Amino acid sequence: MKNRTLLMIPGPVEFEPTVMAAMGEPTTSHLAPAFIDAFSQALQDLHVVFDSPSGQPLVLAGSGTLAMDTAGANLVEPGDKALVVDTGYFSERFSLILERYGAQVTRVSTSPGSRPSLEQVKSALESDSFKLMTITHVDTSTAVIAEVKALAALGRQYGVLVVVDGVCSVAGEELHMDNWGVDLTLTASQKAIGVPPGLALLMIGPRAMEAFQKRSTPILNYYADWTNWLPIMQAYEERKTSYFGTPPVNLIFALNISLKQILVEGMPARVARHIAISQACKAGVQALGLSQVPLRPEYAAHTLTAPRYPIGVNGTEFLTMVLQAGVTLAGGLLPAIRNEYFRIGHMGAVTLSDVVVTLGAIESALAGCGYEFTPNAGVEAAQAIGKKST
Ligand code: PMP
C-alpha cells in the first residue's frame, strides 16, 4: 500500500522510478569506472539542458543556495557593484549573498506579483557601473517569470555579467544560455531536473570564467572556491579520476539517468509540456474563481502556480484539507503576502493527471472551507485545456 501523498510543491517534486532506483543502488567508489562514465555523461548532457556548448558545468553536493553562494563567492570582489532584478524572496536572498562577499547591491524592485520593467532595469544600469546583474528566472515565492532573454541583452549592452538563478526554471522553462548572452546559470536537482535534493548545478560561461580568473582578491569560501573544483569537473568530463571532495555518488548516478530522460524527451518538447500543464492548472484555478499572485498572465511562470485564497478561506485549514484529500501543496512564502496564497508545483515528471488530481483535492478542500463554486469546474477546465494541447 502506498503510504504517501502526491507531492505537488515547487520542489522537491515527484521523481521517476528509474531515478529513485539509482538512489537505492549499492554505492560505488567515486573512482569506479561506472561512476566516472556516469559523471562524464551527466556533465556533457548538462550542456544540452542549459543550451550552453561554451559553458563549464559544475556539480556540487549541496542545495540551490550553495549554487548561489558559489556564484557570489567566485564572481564578487569587495566593492564590486551588483544589480539585482527583484521579483521576490529568492532575488532578495541573492542580494544578501552578494553583500556577504562585499558587493554594493542595488535592487530594482516592484510590488509582489509584478516584475521590474525593462525600462526600469535599463535606467538602473545607466545610473552606475555594475560588474554583474542577477535575474531570478522564476521566483518561486511569487511564481513570477523574468524576461531573461531581454534582460540578458540589456546586460550585454551595458557590459555587465548576467547571472541567472534558474533553480525553479532550468529543464522546465525555455533557456538558451549561450544564445541569450547569459554568463552563468545555476540550479538545483530537486525541481525540473528531476533528482532528489542534494545537488547544486552551475554552468559557467566564458565571460564569467574570465572574471573569475582576473580576480585580484582571494575567494572567501574554501568549499565553494572554483579553483578547487574546476580541475575535478574537467577530469571527470574527460573520463579521468580526480579528487577534491567526495562527490555524492548516488545522486550523480540518479542525475545521469534523469538527464538521459530529459534528452530523450528533448528540451523543446519538455518546455512545451511544462507550458501545457501550467495552462491546464491555471485554467482550473481560474474556473474556481481564484486569482493568482502574478498580476498579469505573461508574468506567470510555467513551473508553478500561485493561487490566492478566496475571501473567507483560512490557509492553514485549507492546506490541511488538501493533504487529507491526498495531495501536498505549499503555502505562501513572500513575507508581505505569505498568508494570502498557496503554491502548486508542476515540473519534472509531472503529468496532466497529477494536475487533475490536485485540482480535485483543491475543490474538496475549498468545499470543506465553505467556499461556494461550481463543483468539478476546476477539474473540467484543466481537462479541457489538457485535451486541446495533447
Ligand atoms: N532560488 C530559487 C528560485 C528557489 O526556488 C530556491 C528553492 N526553492 C532557491 C533558490 C534555493 O534553493 P535550495 O532551497 O535548494 O537551497
Residues whose N, C-alpha, C, O or C-beta is under 5 A from the ligand:
A	BS01	PMP	P10 S63 G64 T65 F90 V138 D139 T140 D165 V167 C168 A188
